[in-house]
């Protein structure tokens, strides 16, 4: 009897390659055990792959605040808040399964706008 190898991506949700700034928190038993910054690698309706600027300890729960490049009313940016559990953390990045998410206005949208565009030259 020969075994056939399953080829291709078997994930149920489509991944969208997005490189967006984020802040993360690793939570264990309602206690924050680690925080940091990084960038998303890809996002789907079921999870997120992200890359941290420093090593990430394993922990059962992950919270992300992703800077979303959109306009909401007169605010130039909003954040995508994502909550879920860590699936893996290795040299290929940190993968998390999403349990819930929502969009939130930034406290200081003007400051976020200036942070991104200070020194920008329009030609």
Rosetta blueprint (number, residue, H / E / L):
1 X L
2 X L
3 X L
4 X L
5 X L
6 X L
7 X L
8 X L
9 X L
10 X L
11 X L
12 X L
13 X L
14 X L
15 X L
16 X E
17 X L
18 X L
19 X L
20 X L
21 X E
22 X E
23 X E
24 X E
25 X E
26 X E
27 X E
28 X E
29 X L
30 X L
31 X E
32 X E
33 X E
34 X E
35 X E
36 X E
37 X E
38 X E
39 X E
40 X E
41 X E
42 X E
43 X E
44 X L
45 X L
46 X L
47 X E
48 X E
49 X E
50 X E
51 X E
52 X E
53 X L
54 X L
55 X L
56 X L
57 X L
58 X L
59 X L
60 X L
61 X E
62 X E
63 X E
64 X E
65 X E
66 X E
67 X E
68 X E
69 X L
70 X L
71 X L
72 X E
73 X L
74 X L
75 X E
76 X L
77 X L
78 X E
79 X E
80 X E
81 X E
82 X E
83 X E
84 X E
85 X E
86 X E
87 X E
88 X E
89 X E
90 X E
91 X L
92 X L
93 X E
94 X E
95 X E
96 X E
97 X E
98 X E
99 X E
100 X E
101 X E
102 X E
103 X E
104 X E
105 X E
106 X L
107 X L
108 X L
109 X H
110 X H
111 X H
112 X H
113 X H
114 X H
115 X H
116 X H
117 X H
118 X L
119 X L
120 X L
121 X L
122 X L
123 X L
